[in-house]
Amino acid sequence: MAHQHPTSPPPGSKVSGGELSIGELSRRTGVPIATIRSWESRHGFPRPRRQDGGHRRYDGSDVEAVRGVLERRRGGLSLTAAIERAASPRVRSGSVFAELRQRHPELVPHVLSRDTLLAMSRAIEDECCARAAQPLLFGGFQRESRLRGSLDRWRELARTSRRTVVFADLPNPAPLADGAPVEVGLPADAPLNREWLVVCDAGDLPACLAAVELPGRSGAAPSERSFEAVWSLDPRVVRDASRVCSVLADGYRPGWRPAGPQLTDDEPPPASEDLRRASHLFERMVSYLDATR
């Protein structure tokens, strides 16, 4: 009797260890095998593991990711935007500050006083209100009392924004309403409870500021509070901050996003050299000003 070599499972079968063949992924999602291969070749999605023989292997998270692409396509997104959203890495840290530090190591953190942070935040808010065209806005206030003190300003910002989202330890967030800030309540253990955020994601005025309060200062007077902060006017850094905020808001308040294409779906251009030079100068100015307080 001739020796029989082991054969690979047919394309439509499930393989051992909880992994899926490309055929099984196709069966579960309804996406043809040829389409899955095309997405992988053109967009790097989905990203299978390759066995020694070159066979693709997927897991359950790939099923959900592919289904997510189909759902976003039905919602009006382009294929590129839908895949980019589905393939976005999870925000494992739960922190905008930490995610920006990880994704953009070129950002230099500075220890700033609460008063300096407030001045920078107000400047971003005022410029956004005066000049930005339909921005996507995010604000992190830590405590409900601090949000309430700024709510009139943020209601005004919400009138001309595409969406305005505010994070705080709100026990009873207000119902969703057009033209009003989306209130996102944070649980007690949320990392955002320690963060100060202002993100203005707009094509004509990108700006973001993310800061984390230094430990051991919870009982300090407002003038004695200090934060480690990063900020940027680079459109790509701001877009990443906006995407992180959006994902966190999805987790804490599902359904806040409007239907259809989102402001964060496209890729903004990189910062120009002039903008980089101006940003470096601004960083030095802020550092000097804060040191003289």
Residue pairs with C-beta under 8 A, 6 or more apart in sequence:
8 53
8 55
9 15
9 21
10 21
10 23
11 21
11 22
11 23
11 33
12 21
12 23
12 24
12 26
12 27
13 21
13 23
13 24
14 20
14 21
14 24
15 21
15 24
15 57
18 59
18 60
19 49
19 57
19 58
19 59
20 28
20 57
20 58
20 59
20 60
20 62
20 63
21 55
21 56
21 57
21 58
22 33
22 36
22 37
22 48
22 56
22 58
23 33
24 58
25 31
25 36
25 46
25 58
25 62
25 63
25 66
26 32
26 33
26 36
28 63
29 63
29 66
29 67
29 70
30 70
31 66
31 70
36 46
36 66
39 45
39 46
39 69
39 83
40 46
40 47
40 48
43 79
43 80
43 83
43 87
44 87
45 65
45 69
45 83
45 86
45 87
46 58
46 62
46 65
46 66
46 87
47 87
48 56
48 57
48 58
48 62
49 56
49 57
49 58
50 56
50 57
51 57
65 86
65 87
66 86
68 82
68 85
68 86
69 79
69 82
69 83
69 86
72 81
72 82
72 85
72 86
73 79
73 82
75 259
75 260
75 261
76 259
76 260
76 261
77 85
77 260
77 261
77 262
77 265
78 261
78 265
81 261
81 265
81 266
84 265
84 267
85 262
85 265
88 243
88 247
90 247
91 99
91 244
91 247
91 248
93 99
93 102
93 191
94 190
94 191
94 192
94 248
95 191
95 192
95 195
95 212
96 140
96 192
96 195
96 197
96 199
96 210
96 241
96 244
96 245
96 248
97 195
97 210
97 211
97 212
97 228
97 230
98 191
98 212
99 240
99 241
99 244
100 107
100 208
100 210
100 230
100 232
100 237
100 240
100 241
100 244
101 107
101 109
101 230
103 240
104 232
104 237
104 240
107 230
107 231
107 232
107 237
108 230
108 283
109 228
109 229
109 230
110 228
110 229
110 230
110 283
110 286
110 287
110 290
111 214
111 226
111 227
111 228
111 229
112 120
112 211
112 226
112 227
112 228
112 229
112 286
112 290
113 223
113 225
113 226
113 227
113 290
113 293
114 222
114 223
114 224
114 225
114 226
114 227
115 223
115 293
116 286
116 289
116 290
116 293
117 196
117 209
117 211
117 227
117 229
120 198
120 209
120 231
120 286
121 196
121 198
121 209
124 198
124 200
124 207
124 209
125 153
125 154
125 157
125 198
125 200
127 200
127 205
127 207
128 135
128 137
128 157
128 161
128 200
128 202
128 205
128 207
129 156
129 157
129 160
131 204
131 205
132 161
132 200
132 202
132 204
132 205
133 202
133 203
133 204
134 160
134 161
134 162
134 202
134 263
135 161
135 162
135 200
135 201
135 202
135 205
135 263
136 161
136 162
136 163
136 199
136 201
136 202
136 242
136 246
136 262
136 263
136 264
137 154
137 157
137 158
137 161
137 163
137 164
137 165
137 199
137 200
137 201
138 164
138 165
138 166
138 167
138 197
138 198
138 199
138 201
138 241
138 242
138 245
138 249
139 147
139 150
139 154
139 164
139 165
139 166
139 167
139 181
139 197
139 198
139 199
140 166
140 167
140 168
140 192
140 195
140 196
140 197
140 198
140 210
141 147
141 150
141 166
141 167
141 168
141 196
142 168
142 169
142 192
142 193
142 194
142 195
142 196
142 213
143 168
143 169
144 168
144 169
144 170
144 171
146 168
147 154
147 166
147 168
147 170
147 183
151 166
151 181
154 164
154 166
154 181
155 180
155 181
157 164
157 181
158 164
158 179
158 180
158 181
159 179
162 258
162 263
163 182
163 256
163 257
163 258
163 263
164 180
164 181
164 182
165 181
165 182
165 184
165 245
165 249
165 256
166 181
166 182
166 183
166 184
167 184
167 186
167 192
167 197
167 245
167 248
167 249
167 252
168 183
168 184
168 185
168 186
169 185
169 186
169 188
169 190
169 193
170 183
170 184
170 185
170 186
171 185
172 185
173 183
173 184
173 185
173 253
174 180
174 183
176 182
176 255
176 256
182 249
182 253
182 256
183 253
184 248
184 249
184 252
184 253
184 256
185 252
185 253
186 192
186 193
186 252
187 252
190 252
192 248
194 212
194 213
195 210
195 211
195 212
195 213
196 209
196 210
196 211
196 212
196 213
196 227
196 229
197 208
197 209
197 210
197 211
197 245
198 207
198 208
198 209
199 207
199 208
199 209
199 210
199 238
199 241
199 242
199 245
200 206
200 207
200 208
200 238
201 208
201 238
201 239
201 241
201 242
201 263
201 264
203 235
203 268
206 233
206 234
206 235
206 238
206 239
206 268
207 231
207 232
207 233
207 238
208 231
208 232
208 237
208 238
208 241
208 242
209 229
209 230
209 231
210 229
210 230
210 231
210 241
211 227
211 228
211 229
211 230
212 227
212 228
212 229
213 225
213 226
213 227
214 226
214 227
214 228
217 224
217 225
217 226
231 283
232 238
232 241
232 279
233 271
233 275
233 278
233 279
233 282
234 270
234 271
234 275
234 276
234 279
235 268
235 269
235 270
235 271
236 267
236 268
236 270
236 271
238 268
239 264
239 267
239 268
242 263
242 264
243 264
246 257
246 262
246 264
249 256
249 257
250 256
250 257
271 279
